[in-house]
C-alpha cells in the first residue's frame, strides 16, 4: 500500500452496541488490514481526552523516543509512565468491532457513541462533543490573527 490509502483520514461517529462494542469504520479497518495490524496498541493521548490507536509500530515509535534520552532521566521516566502505563493492547473482533472498555471510557468520557478521528499513521477514539469542541478550538487557533 502507498499514498493516501495507507493513512487514517477523516472522522466518523458510530454507536456502541448493547455489548459495549463499536464498529471501526471500514476505511480504518482497510488501513489496519493493509498494514497487517492484528494487535492494536491503544494509548491515552498526551494532550486530548482521546485514545490513540495504531499497530505495534506506534508503540515502537514512542519507545525509540524514550531510548533516545538518558534512561535514568526524569524525562525518560515520565515518557515511560505515559507510554507504558497509559497503554494497552487490544484486538478487533471478527466483524471489525472494538470493545469499548473502562480504559477507554474512563479516560475519554465516551458513553454511547465513539468518534473515530484519523491522524495519518494512527487514529483516535473521542467522545463526539469533545472532538467537535477540540476541532473548533484548533480551527479558531489556526485562523486567529497572529501578533505582528
N, C-alpha and C positions, 0 to 999 in steps of 0.2 A: 504494500500500500504506500502511496505517496500523495503529496499535495494535500488539499483540504479534507480529503476523505479519511485521513488518519488523525484528525483533530476533533476535539469535542467543541462543538459550536452551538450557539443559540441557547434557548431555555424552553422548558415545558413544565407544566404543573399536572401532576397525577394524584388521584385519590388513593388513600391507604385502604386496603380491604379489611374485612372483619377479622382476619387472622394476623393483621399487622404487617402485611406485605404491600409493596408498591412496585408497579411495573416500571422498569428502566426504559426510557424512550428508545425506540428502535434504532435511531441513528447512533445513540451512545453505545447500545449493545453491539452494533456493527463494528464500531471502532475497537471495542474490547475484544471481539472475536478476531478481528484482523490483526490485533497485536498479540493474540494468543494468551490473553489475561484470564485465567481461570480463578485465581485468587485476587481479591481486591484489597488493597491497603487503604484503610479509612482513617483519616487524621482530623482532629479538631483544628480548624483554621486558627492561625495565629492572631488574626485581627477581627474577623467577622464571626457571627454566631452561625457558622456553617461547617459541614463536614466535607473535607476534600477526599475524593475517591479516585484511585488510579491503580495501576498494576504495581508489582514489586519494584519496577523502575522508579516509581515515585519515592518509595522508601529509600532506594539506593541513592537517589539524588540528595535527599536530606542527610543520609549517612556520610556521603562524600563531603558535604559541607561541614559536618561535625568533625570528621577526620582531618580537615584542613587547618584546624586550630589546635592549640595545646590541649591534650586530653584532660589535663588537670585544671584547666582554666574555668572560671565561673561561666564564661560564655558557652563552652562545650557542655558543661553540666546543665545549664538552662536549656540549650537546644535539645539535649538528650531527654530531658524531662518532658518537653513538649512533643518531640518526635516519637519517642518510645512509650512514654507514659500516657500520651494522648492519642495513641493509635491502636487499631485492631485490624486483624484480617477477617474478611467476610467473603462469602460466595453468593453468586446469583443462583436461584433455583432453576430447574429445567425449563420453566416458562419465562425466564428473564426477569424474575422479581427479586427484590432485595428486602430482607426483613428489616423493618424499622424498629430497632432495638432501643432499650433505655439509653444506651451510649449515645445514640443519635438524638432521641427525643429530649433528653436532659440538657444537652449542650445547645440545641437549636431552638427549642420550643415548638417543634413540629408536633401537630396533633392529628389532623385528619387528611391533610394534603402535603405533598412534597413538591417543591420547585427544583428541578434539575437545571443546573447552570453550567454551560460549557466554559472551560478555562484553558483551552488549547490542548495541553498534554494531560489534563485530568478534568474531572467535573466535580461539582459541589452539590450538596443537598441543603436546601434552605427552607425555612418557614416562608410561605409565599409573601406575606406582608413585609417581613424583614428584608426579603430580596428586593421588592419594589421600592422600599424606602432607601436601601443602600444604593440601588441603581440610580434613583433620583438624586441622591446626595453626590454620587460620583459624577453624574452628568452636570449638576449645578456647579461643582468644583471645577470641572473641565472647562465650562463656558463662562465662568465668572470673570469679571475684569481683573487683570493682574496689575499689581502696583508697578509703577514706572521705575 
